[in-house]
Amino acid sequence: MKDDLAEILMRETNLIDSVQVEVFLRTLAQFGRDAETAIGVMVWFVDDPRMCRQDVPSDVSLLGQDGIRDPGLGSGPVRYEEIETVILSCERDSKAMAFTGTQATCLEMMRALASRLPKDKSIEVLEDRITWRRSPVGESPAERSPSKYAHVVRVDAQNCRVVISRIDEAMNELQLTSFDMPGSVEDASRAANSWHQAFFALAHGIGETILLDSPDAKLLYGDYL
């Protein structure tokens, strides 16, 4: 009971001491307007592991005391209390760069933005990423979701197969699937179109398997996969 009470007090202290997301978003909106640029962010809502791709409205008047009024872009109004995590990123692989253009441009803009942000433990500023969290570090849906899977693709020349394994967060390697490869280069079918069709079918199958098994890809593309 004592430990539970201490944990509750720690959480309440974290929420009370943290900068409200309104202040964070207002700073982003003001910076975007001053710099005449759009700021793209990844947003997670309370109790929802799905990532939403959003643009911070440059019209500061849309930011009220309780939430963001409907900007008329289909997203509808959003209450601040519903927002759990907001991330700005310069990682091109995430297809969610905070600022358009090259990564160097994005990093430059992130540095300029970081100088305007209030100093608070709810805001984490790294060189290529800025994060606002409602929950303590490691407890937001963005950080709890199993999004760090990696894959290893190997060619088994002896059995003429491609083997795909999944690497989980504990660095365990688990075989996911395998594919038969087309015949060897000496095979007469290489001269025919059928060999090339088999080769590209294999490449398509490998890429599709990895995308369908990747939580990061699912967050980016959702039902399109």
C-alpha positions in Angstrom: 0.0 0.0 0.0 2.8 2.4 0.9 4.6 1.7 -2.4 1.3 2.2 -4.3 0.8 5.6 -2.6 4.3 6.7 -3.4 3.8 5.8 -7.0 0.5 7.7 -7.2 2.1 10.8 -5.6 5.0 10.5 -8.0 2.6 10.5 -11.0 0.6 13.4 -9.7 3.7 15.4 -9.0 4.9 14.7 -12.6 1.6 15.9 -14.0 1.4 19.0 -11.8 5.0 20.0 -12.5 4.9 19.4 -16.2 4.4 22.1 -18.8 0.8 21.8 -20.2 0.7 20.7 -23.8 -1.0 24.0 -24.6 2.2 25.9 -23.8 4.3 23.4 -25.8 1.9 23.6 -28.9 1.6 27.3 -28.6 5.3 27.7 -28.8 5.4 25.4 -31.9 2.6 27.3 -33.6 4.2 30.7 -32.9 7.6 29.4 -34.1 6.0 28.0 -37.3 4.3 31.3 -38.0 7.5 33.4 -37.4 9.6 31.0 -39.5 6.8 30.8 -42.2 7.0 27.0 -42.2 4.7 24.1 -41.4 5.7 21.9 -38.4 4.7 18.2 -38.7 4.4 16.1 -35.6 3.6 12.6 -34.5 0.8 12.4 -31.9 -0.4 9.7 -29.5 -3.6 10.1 -27.6 -4.4 8.9 -24.1 -4.9 5.1 -24.0 -4.4 4.7 -27.8 -1.2 3.1 -29.2 -1.8 4.3 -32.7 0.3 7.2 -34.0 -1.4 10.1 -35.8 0.4 12.3 -38.3 -0.6 16.0 -37.7 0.5 19.5 -38.7 0.6 22.1 -35.9 -1.8 24.9 -36.9 0.0 28.1 -37.7 -3.1 30.1 -36.7 -2.4 30.6 -33.0 -6.0 31.8 -32.5 -7.1 28.1 -32.9 -5.3 27.2 -29.7 -7.8 27.8 -26.8 -7.5 27.2 -23.1 -8.9 23.6 -23.3 -8.0 22.5 -26.8 -7.4 23.1 -30.4 -10.5 24.3 -32.3 -11.4 22.6 -35.6 -9.0 23.9 -38.2 -11.4 22.8 -41.0 -9.0 20.1 -42.3 -11.1 17.1 -41.3 -9.3 16.3 -38.0 -11.9 18.1 -35.9 -11.3 19.7 -32.5 -8.9 18.2 -30.1 -8.9 18.6 -26.3 -5.5 19.0 -24.6 -6.4 16.4 -22.0 -6.7 13.8 -24.8 -3.1 14.3 -26.0 -0.5 11.9 -24.4 2.7 12.3 -26.4 3.9 14.7 -29.2 7.1 14.0 -31.1 9.0 16.1 -33.7 11.6 14.1 -35.6 14.3 14.7 -38.2 14.7 11.0 -38.9 14.0 10.6 -42.6 13.4 6.9 -42.3 10.4 7.6 -40.1 8.8 9.5 -43.0 7.8 12.0 -40.3 10.3 14.8 -40.5 9.2 17.8 -38.5 10.4 20.3 -41.1 10.3 19.7 -44.9 13.6 19.8 -46.8 16.9 18.1 -46.1 17.8 16.6 -42.8 20.4 19.4 -42.3 17.6 22.0 -42.7 15.4 20.1 -40.3 18.2 19.9 -37.7 18.8 23.6 -38.0 15.2 24.4 -37.5 15.0 22.0 -34.5 17.9 23.9 -32.8 16.2 27.2 -33.4 12.9 25.9 -32.0 14.6 24.3 -29.0 15.9 27.7 -27.9 12.3 28.9 -27.5 10.9 25.9 -25.6 10.5 26.2 -21.8 12.7 24.1 -19.6 10.7 21.3 -18.1 11.0 17.6 -17.5 8.0 16.9 -19.7 10.0 18.2 -22.7 12.9 16.2 -23.9 15.2 17.9 -26.5 17.6 15.9 -28.5 19.5 16.9 -31.6 17.1 15.2 -34.0 14.0 14.8 -31.9 11.9 16.8 -29.5 9.3 15.0 -27.3 6.5 16.2 -25.0 5.2 13.6 -22.7 2.2 13.6 -20.3 3.4 10.4 -18.6 6.8 9.7 -17.1 9.5 8.6 -19.5 8.9 5.1 -20.9 5.2 5.0 -20.0 3.6 6.8 -23.0 1.9 4.7 -25.7 4.6 5.8 -28.1 7.2 4.2 -25.9 5.3 1.2 -24.7 4.2 0.1 -28.2 6.4 -2.8 -29.6 7.8 -0.6 -32.4 11.5 -1.6 -32.2 11.4 -4.9 -34.1 14.2 -5.3 -36.6 14.6 -8.0 -39.3 17.6 -10.0 -40.6 17.5 -11.4 -44.2 19.9 -14.2 -45.0 20.6 -16.2 -48.1 20.8 -20.0 -47.5 22.9 -20.9 -50.6 23.0 -24.6 -49.7 19.2 -25.0 -49.7 18.7 -22.1 -52.2 16.3 -20.2 -49.9 16.0 -16.7 -48.4 15.4 -16.8 -44.6 13.9 -13.8 -42.8 14.2 -13.6 -39.0 12.7 -11.1 -36.5 14.9 -9.4 -33.9 12.8 -8.4 -30.9 13.5 -5.8 -28.3 15.4 -8.4 -26.1 17.6 -9.1 -29.2 16.2 -12.6 -29.6 16.3 -13.8 -33.2 13.1 -15.7 -34.2 12.7 -17.1 -37.7 9.7 -15.4 -39.4 9.6 -17.1 -42.8 11.6 -18.3 -45.8 11.3 -18.3 -49.5 12.5 -20.6 -52.3 15.0 -18.8 -54.6 14.9 -19.0 -58.4 17.2 -21.6 -60.0 20.9 -21.0 -60.2 22.5 -18.6 -62.7 23.5 -21.6 -64.9 19.8 -22.6 -65.1 18.5 -22.3 -68.7 15.4 -20.5 -67.4 17.6 -17.5 -66.7 17.6 -16.7 -70.4 13.8 -16.7 -70.3 11.5 -14.1 -68.9 10.2 -16.6 -66.4 13.4 -16.4 -64.4 13.2 -12.6 -64.1 9.5 -12.9 -63.1 10.4 -15.4 -60.3 13.2 -13.1 -59.1 11.1 -10.0 -58.8 8.3 -12.1 -57.2 10.8 -13.1 -54.6 11.9 -9.5 -54.0 8.3 -8.4 -53.7 7.6 -11.2 -51.2 10.5 -10.3 -49.0 9.7 -6.6 -48.9 6.0 -7.2 -48.3 6.6 -9.7 -45.5 8.9 -7.3 -43.6 6.4 -4.4 -44.0 3.5 -6.4 -42.9 5.4 -7.6 -39.8 6.8 -4.2 -38.9 4.9 -2.2 -36.2 6.7 0.9 -37.4 5.3 0.4 -40.9 1.8 -0.3 -39.5 1.9 3.0 -37.5 2.9 4.9 -40.7 0.6 3.2 -43.2 -2.2 1.7 -41.0 -4.9 -0.1 -43.0 -3.0 0.6 -46.3 -0.8 -2.5 -45.6 
